[in-house]
Amino acid sequence: MSINATLIAQLIVFLLLVWFTMKFVWPPIVKALDERAQKISEGLSAADKAKADLQVANKRVEEQLSAARTETAQRLADAERMAQSMVEEAKGRASEEGAKIVAAARAEAEQESMKAREVLRDQVAALAVKGAEQILRREVDAGVHADLLNRLKVEL
């Protein structure tokens, strides 16, 4: 064989090898490379989307935290106002109750004073009767002179 025939045979074998490679080997490799590139692209876009979603979620969480803080502050202020109102109401009730107790004590003292005056009048009347009895040296009947004794009580 000559160099030309060997070269032509090698060229035919090379061309068959190129055709076989292009027909059966190269398409799965290209397909695998394209799939991998697509997966990498999808992964990067999913990562970008997740990053954007994370930023949106963080923003939403900050807004909710801010709203919760505002609501908590409002509730604390309301509770403080309510407590202050309850304290003022309790002070008012206590003051009213104290005034009632003082008024009741004054009324009771007045009643006791009236009873004491009545008892004192009775005692003074009895003493006056005894004194008059001793002065006149005769017996004075309290039943007969009841009207006189009642007028004496009123005067005292």
C-alpha positions as CSV (number, residue, x, y, z in Angstrom):
1,M,0.0,0.0,0.0
2,S,1.1,3.3,-0.8
3,I,1.1,6.4,1.4
4,N,-1.8,7.7,-0.5
5,A,-3.9,4.6,0.0
6,T,-3.0,4.6,3.7
7,L,-3.8,8.2,4.0
8,I,-7.2,7.7,2.2
9,A,-8.0,4.7,4.4
10,Q,-7.1,6.7,7.5
11,L,-9.2,9.6,6.2
12,I,-12.2,7.3,5.6
13,V,-11.7,5.7,9.1
14,F,-11.4,9.2,10.6
15,L,-14.5,10.4,8.8
16,L,-16.4,7.3,9.9
17,L,-15.2,8.0,13.5
18,V,-16.3,11.7,13.2
19,W,-19.7,10.6,11.8
20,F,-20.2,7.9,14.5
21,T,-19.2,10.5,17.2
22,M,-21.4,13.2,15.7
23,K,-24.3,10.7,15.3
24,F,-24.2,8.7,18.6
25,V,-21.7,10.2,21.1
26,W,-21.9,13.9,20.6
27,P,-25.8,14.4,21.0
28,P,-26.0,12.8,24.5
29,I,-23.0,14.9,25.7
30,V,-24.5,18.1,24.2
31,K,-27.8,17.2,25.7
32,A,-26.3,16.5,29.2
33,L,-24.3,19.8,28.9
34,D,-27.5,21.7,27.9
35,E,-29.5,20.1,30.8
36,R,-26.8,21.0,33.2
37,A,-26.6,24.6,32.0
38,Q,-30.4,24.8,32.2
39,K,-30.4,23.4,35.8
40,I,-27.7,25.8,36.8
41,S,-29.7,28.7,35.2
42,E,-32.9,27.5,37.0
43,G,-31.0,27.2,40.3
44,L,-29.6,30.7,39.9
45,S,-33.0,32.2,39.1
46,A,-34.6,30.2,42.0
47,A,-31.9,31.6,44.3
48,D,-32.6,35.1,43.0
49,K,-36.3,34.6,43.5
50,A,-35.7,33.2,47.0
51,K,-33.5,36.1,47.8
52,A,-36.2,38.6,46.7
53,D,-38.9,36.6,48.6
54,L,-36.7,36.7,51.7
55,Q,-36.4,40.4,51.4
56,V,-40.2,40.8,51.0
57,A,-40.7,38.4,53.9
58,N,-38.2,40.4,56.1
59,K,-40.0,43.6,55.1
60,R,-43.4,42.1,56.0
61,V,-42.0,40.8,59.3
62,E,-40.6,44.3,60.2
63,E,-44.0,45.8,59.4
64,Q,-45.8,43.3,61.6
65,L,-43.3,43.8,64.4
66,S,-43.8,47.5,64.1
67,A,-47.5,47.1,64.2
68,A,-47.2,44.8,67.1
69,R,-45.0,47.3,69.0
70,T,-47.5,50.1,68.3
71,E,-50.4,47.9,69.4
72,T,-48.6,46.9,72.5
73,A,-47.8,50.5,73.3
74,Q,-51.4,51.4,72.7
75,R,-52.6,48.6,75.0
76,L,-50.2,49.6,77.7
77,A,-51.4,53.2,77.5
78,D,-55.1,52.0,77.6
79,A,-54.3,49.7,80.6
80,E,-52.6,52.6,82.3
81,R,-55.5,54.9,81.7
82,M,-57.9,52.2,82.9
83,A,-55.9,51.6,86.0
84,Q,-55.8,55.4,86.7
85,S,-59.5,55.6,86.2
86,M,-60.1,52.6,88.5
87,V,-57.8,54.2,91.1
88,E,-59.7,57.5,90.8
89,E,-63.0,55.7,91.0
90,A,-61.9,53.8,94.0
91,K,-60.8,57.0,95.7
92,G,-64.2,58.5,94.9
93,R,-66.0,55.5,96.4
94,A,-63.7,55.5,99.4
95,S,-64.3,59.2,99.9
96,E,-68.1,58.7,99.6
97,E,-68.0,55.7,101.9
98,G,-65.9,57.8,104.4
99,A,-68.4,60.6,104.2
100,K,-71.2,58.1,104.8
101,I,-69.4,56.7,107.8
102,V,-68.7,60.1,109.2
103,A,-72.4,61.1,108.6
104,A,-73.6,57.9,110.3
105,A,-71.2,58.5,113.2
106,R,-72.4,62.1,113.6
107,A,-76.1,60.9,113.4
108,E,-75.3,58.2,116.0
109,A,-73.5,60.8,118.2
110,E,-76.5,63.1,117.8
111,Q,-78.9,60.3,118.8
112,E,-76.7,59.4,121.8
113,S,-76.6,63.1,122.7
114,M,-80.4,63.3,122.5
115,K,-80.8,60.2,124.6
116,A,-78.3,61.5,127.1
117,R,-80.2,64.8,127.3
118,E,-83.5,62.9,127.7
119,V,-82.0,60.8,130.5
120,L,-80.5,64.0,132.0
121,R,-83.9,65.7,131.8
122,D,-85.6,62.8,133.5
123,Q,-82.9,62.8,136.2
124,V,-83.2,66.6,136.7
125,A,-87.0,66.3,136.8
126,A,-86.7,63.6,139.5
127,L,-84.2,65.7,141.4
128,A,-86.5,68.7,141.1
129,V,-89.4,66.6,142.4
130,K,-87.3,65.4,145.3
131,G,-86.0,68.9,146.0
132,A,-89.5,70.3,145.9
133,E,-90.7,67.5,148.1
134,Q,-88.1,68.2,150.7
135,I,-88.7,71.9,150.5
136,L,-92.4,71.5,150.9
137,R,-91.9,68.6,153.3
138,R,-94.8,66.9,151.9
139,E,-95.2,64.3,149.3
140,V,-95.6,65.4,145.7
141,D,-97.2,62.8,143.4
142,A,-95.4,62.5,140.1
143,G,-98.5,61.1,138.4
144,V,-100.6,64.1,139.4
145,H,-98.1,66.6,138.3
146,A,-97.0,64.8,135.0
147,D,-98.0,67.7,132.9
148,L,-96.0,70.1,135.0
149,L,-93.0,67.7,134.8
150,N,-93.3,67.4,131.0
151,R,-93.2,71.2,130.7
152,L,-90.2,71.3,132.9
153,K,-88.4,68.7,130.6
154,V,-89.1,70.8,127.6
155,E,-87.8,73.9,129.3
156,L,-84.6,72.1,130.3
